[in-house]
Amino acid sequence: MFIEALLTSIIVWLGFLDKAFLHTFLYRPIVIGPLVGLVFGDLTMGLQVGCAVELMFLAVIFVGTAIPPDETISAGLATALACATGSVEVGIATALPISFVGQIFRQTRNSTIYEITQRQVDKAAAEANPKKVILWTSIIPSVIEYICFGVPTFVGVYFGASYVQAFIDIIPPWLIDGIAAGGGLLGAVGVALLLGSVKDKSSWPYFLVGFLFASYLGINMIGIALIAIICVGLNFYADKKKSQDEEFEASDYEAENGDRSYCVVEKKDLWRTFKYALAIESGNCTTRQEADGFLQGMIPVLDKVYDDKEERAKAYQRHCELFLTEGRMASFCIGISCAMEERNAKVGDIDVDSINAIKVALMGPLAGMGDTIWQGVVIPILLAVCIDLTRSGSGNIWGAIIYAVVIIAAAYGLSYWNFMFGY
């Protein structure tokens, strides 16, 4: 049990590191559940609990400073307890209470611990010290993630299984069945919440089309997704002429703004910036949010374009201000900021106040698009298809694998395109 508890805690910890750094969205229950199941030698149990917990959190969107119940520690601990007791119902029954504990830990981390690390980042920025910025933005927060979430997971698995089993033994079977049924209904509630967030009434008929195909024609989620793609294609071609009239022409921009012969930032610098900026959500405190990750992303370009340390320190401090938008869309702002800092350093015709002004102006619109399209549409639809595929057969791991491959490609593709387009 010690080894199983340790490995489960590491899986949960890696999930939280994924939230902060990699953004592959492999921290979702559909992935965490099977991984923990493998640790306990029961992949089927891991898939069952992972999918059940995933349905509970299908429509949970992390918007602004709101911190929802945590699905990662919930999936890890719930699957471990289910495997240890041999009961899927135990995992489903404990998933929600554990998620609320995770929510409390995250809130405490953001509003207290990361407020302390933020002060250290401020000091490092004033010194233009990139090593200290990385230390307090990435390295130390990584340790904090394990203390806040890995250690509680280890304790819960190592000491909790026998106590949970003893508690379950005295609970009437009908009560456990009722809790399991209620957990299953949460998936429907999640879908209802997702539909309730769609304010554009012109898209509602498409939900009706999907409902009719699924309920009366028996088409599964994969078929529904294909129908949705066809609908998107029809809309795209219908609006193509209008889009062409409004299309941004890069040649017109170059003609209007002149050449970029002053540029010193190379492709390798942009690659380093993109990699550094993956930590956009690391060390996020309540008062500054993604400021630390934004600053870390800017380090390669700022160090390249500013020769004077005092000017470089001012640039570091500029990017310590509050910043918050959807993580994949944030790379667009980083790209723009890199271009503006480069021109300011080499040409000097940029009002430095406008650099932060642009960031602030873009935060809201980009968050609106990113949260709605990415968290509200792409991820739920992909998860729904993959959950359906996973539950279609006992021990069917392909749903989780397909989810992992598609979401990694989509997340990195969107982030990289936004960054390069912004620059």
Disulfide bonds with the S-S distance in Angstrom:
none
